[in-house]
Amino acid sequence: MQTNPAQALASWREEKRSAWLYRIVSDAESGSPRQVLFLELAQAADAQAALWQAEMHKLGMATPARFVPDARARFVAWLIPRLGVRPLKGVLAAMKVRGMSLYHAAAPHHTPPHHTPVSLEQMRGESHKTAGSGNLRAAVFGVNDGLISNASLILGVAGAGAGADMILLSGVAGLLAGAFSMAAGEYVSMRSQREFHEYQIALEREELDQYPQEEAAELALIYQAKGIGKEESNRMAQTLIADPDRALDTLAREELGLNPDELGSPWGAAISSFLAFAVGGFLPVLPYLLLTGANAFYGVLATAGISLFGVGAALSLFTGRGALAGGIRMLLIGAGAGAATWFIGRGLGIVLA
């Protein structure tokens, strides 16, 4: 298919952005084996950009004199040295920064199936298992939930003709009820999941104690399915079984798909959910604490609108889409929910008056 000028320019910019971010990540990994790997990836991205530059020349296009990173890339580059690469791995993956599977690597005592790649080819061969910036993404969604639900509640009560005091009381009650509900739900969910995983690991430990050779045979088959030779798979499995702790850890990862070190904290999940929802829920309450009368109502609309746009733009970090489109989409969704509850409240206020 014929490449058009817009596609060529966009692809050139994408590769140059990747190369630029690879070097930021490499600097953040200074002194570690990952530093060189990310530098190699930067060079590979530059090579891809050169190909697109040649394509632009064929199309008679003038190529940019230099690459200028966009606002999103600069923001992520600002975050990397402050938060580290691991919390941002989903954001970076969405921006075509590969190699994030390195940050799923196991502890140093693990066997070759969990080793850290030592070449660019090995890194490229890693499966893209990046779950994304789970905690950061969950926080953004929690803020969004609190913002939309409490803004809608406030607009519904305001539509019914309630006074400022009643609207403020409803907003605070909605904030607390929603935050505690989210926290309780996350706690129960995470606790149940953790108990289930711990039960599975306990069963694996019992089987390892009672049938070590059978477990070794299963592990060898798993390695063979990954493309490792039969003799090497058997050797690795026997080496593992000789160390029960290593064997259990590896079996949990290979057979159950679990990381025993990352089963999650129920209390951590509950507190994070509470705080995220509370932050979002507080934003539409704020105007009624600072303003009076109609100004407070319009303040809710302005605060909610700006915040919704900001949340949508922030979510674009995880999707790789444009921040403007993401912000407008979230603003429209929130506006729809708010308008619906306002009209419903308005209708109920008239009926019940």
Order of alpha helices (4+ residues) and beta strands (2+ residues): alpha-alpha-alpha-alpha-alpha-alpha-alpha-alpha-alpha-alpha-alpha-alpha-alpha-alpha
